[in-house]
Amino acid sequence: QTKIVQRALTAAGKAVICKVACISLQECQEAMGGVGYMDEPDEPEHNISRLYRDTAANMTWEGTTNVLASEVVRHLLKDDNLEVFGVWIEDSVLSTLRDRELRTALTAAWTALRRKLREGRSDLGAALADGRQLMFSLAWVVSGSLLAHDAQRDGDAIATEVAHRWVLRGEGGVGEYAFPDVVHAASAAGPQPTQTSKDRLSWDCRLVWGVDLPAGAATGYRGPAARASGKPEQMMARL
């Protein structure tokens, strides 16, 4: 069982991590503006452009995304590998989750993905054509399961929020490459936790900075304000 699980996750992990890393670095480059775009050989810690280029090479080095997706699909559809993998994720991972919402959602997602994989046994060509979505969907389910386990290990509130966002709200980093019906099967498995916009902003601040959103924080929007005296509109900060 260990060999079957590790072979599937090694190929999927390499492909998904390299793909998502490029997206993350592109966001980092954009967030840093011109500094992120410029090649700064004298400041390697700020040389996001070089990191972005080097990371892009990883998507081809030691197996392209398509090659690794084919490896994952062929491996899981060989012999009884899918059943063995299923026993691991169902009995050793999902069944041990104490958060009922996360367990229900992830079980629904895995059921939907397993059904797609089983259908591939009758048409390997179609399964390989959908290889990327199958592989990224697998990574999404496994990642969500591990996030849920990490959250319940010590009851950390930040880890719990991350797990809920990934699983229950479909905000996982690989969701756009996964099958929508697999990701949405998780979010549609039960009632979703409600959260006001203000609460979400506070959680965003905790996730990034580790502190609550300061009272009276600026919105970052500057809009025109008309003057009663008839003077031209002036830009004023709205707090």
C-alpha positions in Angstrom: 0.0 0.0 0.0 2.8 2.4 0.9 4.5 1.9 -2.5 1.3 2.5 -4.4 0.4 5.6 -2.5 3.8 7.1 -2.6 4.3 6.5 -6.3 1.0 8.3 -7.1 1.7 11.2 -4.7 5.3 11.6 -5.8 4.3 12.2 -9.5 1.3 14.3 -8.6 3.2 16.3 -6.0 6.0 17.2 -8.4 3.6 18.3 -11.1 1.2 20.2 -8.9 3.8 22.0 -6.7 5.8 23.2 -9.8 2.6 24.5 -11.5 1.3 26.2 -8.4 4.7 27.7 -7.5 4.9 29.5 -10.9 1.4 31.0 -10.3 2.4 32.0 -6.8 5.7 33.6 -7.9 3.9 35.5 -10.6 1.5 36.9 -8.0 4.5 37.8 -5.9 6.2 39.5 -8.8 3.1 41.5 -9.5 2.7 42.5 -5.8 6.2 43.9 -5.7 5.7 46.0 -8.8 8.7 47.1 -10.8 11.1 45.6 -8.2 9.5 42.2 -8.8 9.9 42.5 -12.5 13.4 43.7 -12.7 16.4 41.3 -12.7 18.4 42.2 -9.6 21.6 40.0 -9.6 23.0 42.1 -6.7 20.0 41.4 -4.5 19.2 37.7 -4.9 16.7 37.7 -2.1 14.6 40.2 -4.0 15.2 38.7 -7.5 11.7 37.4 -8.1 12.2 37.4 -11.8 15.0 34.8 -11.5 13.0 32.7 -9.1 10.1 32.8 -11.6 12.3 31.7 -14.5 14.0 29.0 -12.5 10.7 27.7 -11.2 9.2 27.6 -14.7 12.0 25.3 -15.7 10.9 22.8 -13.0 7.6 22.2 -14.9 9.7 20.5 -17.7 12.6 19.2 -15.7 12.3 15.5 -14.7 8.8 15.1 -16.3 6.4 17.6 -17.8 3.0 18.1 -16.3 1.4 16.0 -19.0 3.9 13.2 -18.6 3.4 13.1 -14.8 -0.4 13.2 -15.3 -0.2 10.2 -17.6 2.0 8.4 -15.0 -0.5 9.0 -12.2 -3.5 7.8 -14.3 -1.8 4.7 -15.7 -0.5 3.8 -12.2 -3.9 4.2 -10.5 -5.7 2.2 -13.2 -3.2 -0.6 -13.2 -4.3 -3.9 -11.5 -6.0 -3.1 -8.2 -4.0 0.0 -7.4 -7.1 2.3 -7.3 -8.7 0.0 -4.7 -5.5 -0.1 -2.6 -5.2 3.7 -2.8 -8.9 4.0 -1.9 -8.4 1.9 1.3 -5.6 4.2 2.4 -7.5 7.5 1.9 -10.8 6.2 3.2 -9.7 4.2 6.2 -6.5 5.9 7.2 -7.2 9.5 6.3 -10.9 10.5 5.8 -12.4 8.2 8.5 -10.1 9.7 11.2 -11.3 13.3 10.6 -13.2 14.6 13.6 -14.6 17.7 11.8 -17.9 16.4 10.4 -18.2 19.1 7.8 -14.7 18.5 6.4 -15.1 14.8 6.5 -18.4 14.8 4.7 -17.2 17.3 2.0 -13.9 15.4 1.4 -15.6 12.1 1.2 -18.0 13.4 -1.4 -15.2 14.8 -3.4 -13.2 11.5 -3.3 -16.3 9.6 -4.2 -16.8 11.8 -7.3 -13.1 11.4 -8.3 -13.0 7.7 -7.7 -16.1 7.3 -10.0 -14.2 9.2 -12.8 -11.1 7.0 -12.4 -13.1 3.8 -12.5 -14.8 4.9 -15.7 -11.3 5.3 -17.2 -10.7 1.6 -17.0 -13.1 1.1 -19.9 -11.5 3.9 -22.0 -7.9 4.5 -21.1 -7.5 7.0 -23.9 -10.2 9.2 -22.5 -8.8 8.9 -19.0 -5.3 10.0 -20.3 -6.9 12.9 -22.1 -8.4 14.0 -18.8 -5.1 13.2 -17.0 -4.4 16.7 -15.8 -7.8 17.2 -14.3 -7.6 13.7 -12.7 -4.2 14.4 -11.2 -5.0 17.9 -9.9 -8.3 16.6 -8.5 -6.4 13.9 -6.6 -3.9 16.5 -5.3 -6.8 18.7 -4.2 -8.5 15.9 -2.2 -5.3 14.7 -0.6 -4.1 18.3 0.2 -7.5 19.1 1.7 -7.4 16.0 3.8 -3.9 16.8 5.1 -4.9 20.4 5.9 -7.9 19.0 7.9 -5.6 16.7 9.8 -3.2 19.5 10.5 -6.0 21.6 11.9 -7.3 18.9 14.2 -3.9 18.0 15.4 -3.6 21.0 17.7 -6.8 22.8 17.2 -5.1 25.9 15.7 -7.6 28.4 14.6 -5.6 29.6 11.6 -5.1 26.1 10.3 -8.8 25.4 10.7 -9.7 28.5 8.7 -7.3 27.5 5.9 -8.8 24.0 5.8 -12.3 25.3 5.7 -11.4 27.7 2.9 -9.7 25.0 0.9 -12.4 22.3 1.3 -15.7 23.9 2.1 -15.3 27.1 -0.1 -13.3 25.6 -2.9 -10.5 28.1 -2.6 -7.7 25.6 -2.9 -4.8 26.6 -5.1 -5.2 23.7 -7.5 -9.0 24.1 -7.9 -8.8 25.8 -11.3 -7.0 22.8 -12.7 -9.2 20.2 -11.0 -12.6 18.9 -12.1 -15.2 21.5 -11.0 -17.7 18.8 -10.1 -15.1 17.2 -7.8 -14.4 20.5 -6.0 -18.0 21.5 -5.9 -19.0 18.0 -4.7 -17.2 18.9 -1.6 -18.7 22.4 -1.2 -22.2 21.0 -1.9 -22.0 18.1 0.5 -23.5 20.1 3.4 -24.4 23.6 4.7 -21.5 26.1 4.4 -20.3 28.1 7.3 -21.5 31.7 7.2 -19.0 34.5 7.4 -19.6 38.3 7.0 -17.4 40.4 4.8 -15.9 42.1 7.8 -15.1 38.7 9.4 -13.5 37.5 6.2 -11.3 40.6 6.1 -10.2 40.0 9.7 -9.3 36.4 8.8 -7.4 37.6 5.8 -5.3 39.8 8.0 -4.8 37.0 10.5 -3.7 34.6 7.8 -1.2 37.0 6.3 0.0 39.1 9.3 -1.0 37.0 12.3 -3.0 39.9 13.8 -6.6 41.1 13.7 -7.7 43.8 11.2 -6.9 47.2 12.8 -10.0 49.3 13.7 -10.6 52.0 11.1 -8.3 50.4 8.5 -8.3 52.3 5.2 -10.1 50.7 2.3 -7.5 51.7 -0.2 -10.1 53.4 -2.3 -9.8 57.1 -3.1 -12.9 58.6 -4.7 -13.9 62.1 -5.8 -15.7 64.4 -3.4 -17.7 67.4 -4.8 -17.2 70.7 -3.2 -20.2 73.0 -2.4 -18.1 76.0 -3.4 -18.0 74.9 -6.9 -14.3 74.2 -6.9 -13.0 71.3 -9.0 -13.4 67.9 -7.4 -10.6 66.8 -5.2 -9.5 63.3 -4.3 -10.0 62.5 -0.6 -9.1 59.4 1.2 -12.1 57.4 2.6 -11.4 55.7 5.8 
